[in-house]
């Protein structure tokens, strides 16, 4: 079993934990609180680290659970993600109109993802944005790999269908 170091193994996960918490809570300040709570919980369980198969999965699971607890307590589903990190298309051929259209599409996809059920949103976040394996996602979410695949498939289908509908009809 690998010797786990808080500084080398846990602290580097803070950005990943923040992105997960932000996707779930949809609030920057709440996400920061969740990451801090996650780090404290992981540190307080340091005596059990040698029994943990994957410290990354443990941290992500803890972060996810704390985020969901915070959502339940605050009933904070209406807050939006701030889109200050949307990368503008700086390519040579991108004119201001194309850049505006790209920002609108990104905002639409974010809106559609936010409307997904929690399990689908979490699975999609971990797979498509964080690049986690189905096995890791299953461990984090406490469901089977098959359920992970189903949730991701349904999430992608829903986003695709709604995106096409809104792009075509402007609804």
Secondary structure, DSSP 4 states (H G I P E B T S, - for coil): -PPP-IIIIIGGGHHHHHHHHHHHH--HHHHHHHHHHHHHHHHHTGGGGGG-S-HHHHHHHHHHHHHHHHHHHHT--S-----TTPPP--STT--HHHHHHHHHHHHHHHHHHHTS-HHHHHHHIIIIIT---HHHHHHHHTS-HHHHHHHHHHHHHHHHHHHHHHHHH--
